[in-house]
Amino acid sequence: MCRLRKSANKTARKGRASDKPLLGLSSFAGLVLTVAYLLTAATTHASLAFTHDLTAPAHETALTARQISVDNLTTDIRSTGLSAHRFREVEAALEQEQYDQAALPLQLLARQGHQNAQFLLGLVYSNGLGVGSDPTQAIHWYELAAKQGHIDAQYNLGVAYSTGKGVNADNLKAADWWRKAAIQGNTDAQFNLGLLYAQGQGVVRNMMEAARWWFQAASHGDAAAQYALGLMYVRGEGVSQDLNEAVKWWYLAASQGFERAQDALQMLQTLTTE
């Protein structure tokens, strides 16, 4: 199993996308309204679904609680500062994917207050590794870790409250937990919090706040946020309308293989060459 984060591949890029020549502002002057209209019309379902559907395929893994792998488990367990003997036992079990043997020492550590162990135990219960799948227990351990400031536990609690897995769905609580993770720099939480502001779910609809959180995620390489921010610059929602800025963010997203950004740039190229 692998740790799921974003659907856009974060592969090394050949050259900085922002170094690519942008179309001059003057060449856009007569196309601003046309482009905005065409892009809106052409992507009504594709891009508005992006801001109205928390399970949009373009960023579906941002709403999936982080999955678990042996490498991720052993790395996180090591950071809890376990005794060498106990760690060796857990590490050996994990390397052999003997999760049932790792579960007990992990539970003991979690009960002692190790926040990483609490988070990992939440993942174990969420995925049913060595124990029966139990979303309620997963939430219990996530919450203990989250209250100690564990960023991924905070993010996963936001996912749980957004999807209603293990708890009653509550976008207000989802927004609260995602905000805590977003403030600590979790780009998935930043993107999702921006999405809630764009939708007005769990928070008062505020496109400026949506743009603020998407900008933070986009600035740290989140392709979905880069695309969404570009769309806002085209429409002039939450930011001043600026097609140069839109193109800049779409280039960054497209260079990561984000198809919607690639399609938007192709549309712009077609319009400017006709």
Secondary structure, DSSP 8 states (H G I E B T S, - for coil): ------SS-----SS-GGGS----HHHHHTTHHHHHHHHHHHTHHHHHHHHH-TT-GGGGGGGS-----HHHHHHHHHTTT--HHHHHHHHHHHHTT-HHHHHHHHHHHHHTT-HHHHHHHHHHHHHTSSS---HHHHHHHHHHHHHTT-HHHHHHHHHHHHHTSSS---HHHHHHHHHHHHHTT-HHHHHHHHHHHHHTSSS---HHHHHHHHHHHHHTT-HHHHHHHHHHHHHTSSS---HHHHHHHHHHHHTTT-HHHHHHHHHHHHHHH-
